């Protein structure tokens, strides 16, 4: 296994969110250079301690402009992490409006596609991309139809990018279970982060073998592993991180 000898340059999309802030702090502590990409409202609410750029992944023009600015700052990046994504309602799929379906799949899947496509030319040889999927991509639960579709699409997209860009760049995914962040309360930058959880948390804890929710720090390690030389022979893979709640 190759050892790191130099600082990495890593862009973190969604870096102002709960998992993002934990990841950025972890990477910086290891000596990496990090740029956070996130909604302007998220950057205002949780101002990063590292350089940042505002982005709206629902807008192709915004994605293009932000990655253009990123390229002006860094000629190449060693890693790209996409943590962006949200879901605000639990609705049976037969009752889901086309507008809500388009909103969630557009932000989560189309947005991930636009970001990965924009990041690809900037990635140095040997670079790594980590997309965040969800256990709900495969472990289907009622009410999450649009979200599950979007996250299942991210897994398929990750595998496609992996096949088409090996061996120059690796693409992998982390699929967490429920993580105790603002995601459960409307989403960072998309809400006041003080809403009641859309998920029955006590019931979720009870059905999870580890008997708790994941914390942001539980997801940081798997992401960093997939960015690192320790996973250098892995591409197109999914790490399921859920306290034993789903065992594929």
PEZI-V470599 format. One line per field, one symbol per residue. ss: DSSP state (@ for helix, = for strand, . for the rest). phi: phi as a letter, one per 30 degrees, with the letter a starting at -180 (. if undefined). burial: b if it has 24 or more other ideal C-beta (glycine too) atoms within 12 Angstrom, else e. Layout:
BEGIN
ss=???
phi=???
burial=???
END
This chain:
BEGIN
ss=........=====....@@@@@@@@@@@@...======.@@@@@@......===.....@@@@@@@@@@@@@@...======........=.@@@..@@@@@@@@@@@@@@@@@@@@@@@..==========..@@@......=@@@@@@@@@@@@@@@@@@@@@...========..=..@@@@...............@@@@@@@......=.@@@@@@@@@@@@.@@@......====.......
phi=.dcdbbdccbccdidcddddddddedddddjdcbcccaeedddddbdddbebbdabddcddddddddddddddbdabcabcccdlaacbcbeddcdddddedddddddcddddddddddeddddeidbcbcccaeddbcdbdjcedddeddddddddeddedddbdcdbcbbbccdddcdbdedbjjdicadibddddcdddddddccedhaddceddcdeeddeddcddcdccaicbccbbiidbbd
burial=eeeeeeebbbbbbbbbbbbbbbbbbbbbeeebbbbbbbbeebbebbebebbbbbbbbbeeebbeebbeebeeebebbbbbbbbbbbbbbbeeeeebeeebbebbbbbbbbbbbbbbbbbbebbbebbbbbbbbbbbbbbebeebbbbbbbbbbbbbbbbebbeebbeebbbbbbbbbbbbbbbbbbbbbbbebeeebbbeeeebeeebeeeebbebebbbbbbbbbbbeebeebbbbbbbbbbebbee
END
